[in-house]
Amino acid sequence: MPLYRAVCHCGHAEDVFRAVKDYNDLPHHCGQQMTRAVCAPAVIADIQPYRSMATGEFIEGRSQHRDHLKRHGLVEVGNETPKPYEGPKLGDIKKDLAEACHRVLG
């Protein structure tokens, strides 16, 4: 998504992420729609080539890196999807208690 710089006539400015289809959808400030300012684009360098610890193959770019991770079911540290907390399962606890009581009491 492109990053735009929006500026108000009072001098307030903010960076806005918008899809290309929402090019004219700028935020409001001081009761008026802000205007787009010309600014330098944000450029992210490609990753440095490295050898995969999983397969030993040589990875030379970000897209190849993403494909390699997906193909081998790998996840980058810090990009894990947290699993929702399920809490204790009461049905299993009752079953375990009943089995323990039958073993002890006969």
N, C-alpha and C positions, 0 to 999 in steps of 0.2 A: 504494500500500500504506500502511495506517495506521502511524503511529509511536506506540508505547506507551512509557511510562516504567516500568521494573521496579525494585523496591526490595527489598533483603534486610533481615532483622531486624538485621543488624550495621551497617547504614547504607550499604552498597555500593549504588549505583544505576547503571543503564545504560539507554540508549535501544534499543528493540527494534522492528524492522520486521516485521510479521506481516500476512498476509492476514486478512480478516475471518473466514474459515472456521477459522483457527488462533488464534482469540481467546484460548483458554485455554492455548495452548502457550507458556509462559513459561520462561526459562532457570532453571537451578538455581545456587545459591550457598550455601556453608556447609552443603552436604548437604541443603538444602531448596529447594522451588520458591519463586521470588521472587513477590512480590505486585505487582499493578498499582497505580500511583499516579495520582491525578488531576492532570493538568497541562494547560496551555494548548495548543491545537492549533497546529501549524506552518502558517502561512498564507503562500503565495507570491503576490506581486502579479502581475497580468497584465502583459505587455510593453506598452511605449508604442507607439502607432500610428506607422507609418513607410511610406515609399514604396519599393516593390521596385526594386532596381537592375537586375533581370533584365527585368521587363516594364513597370515604371512604375505598376503598380496599387497602390492604397492598402491596406495590411494593418493590421487593427485589433485583432487579438487573437492569443493563443498558438495556438489551434486552427486559425485561418485561416493563420497563419504555417507550421505543420507541413504543412497541406494544400498550400499554395503551393510549399513546398520539394519535396514528394513529386511533385506534378503536373509540375514543370519539371525534375526530376532534379537538384536542387541539394542541397548538403550544407553545414551550418554549419561554420565553422572551429572545430576542436577536437572535432567529432563525427564525424570521418572514421573509417571502418573500416579498420584497417591491413591491408594485403595480406600474406599469409604469404610469408616469404622462400623462394624457390625455389632459389637458388644457381645456379651456372653450369650450362649444359646441355652436357654433354660431347659429345653427338652433334653438335651444331652446331660446336663447336671443331674436332673431327676433320675434318668436312666442309670448314670454312674453310681448315684447314691443307693438306688434299689439293688443293683448288682453287688455293691460292697456289703450291704446289710445281709443279703442272702448268703454271701460267702462267710461272713463272720458268724451269723446266727444259725445258719444251716438251712 
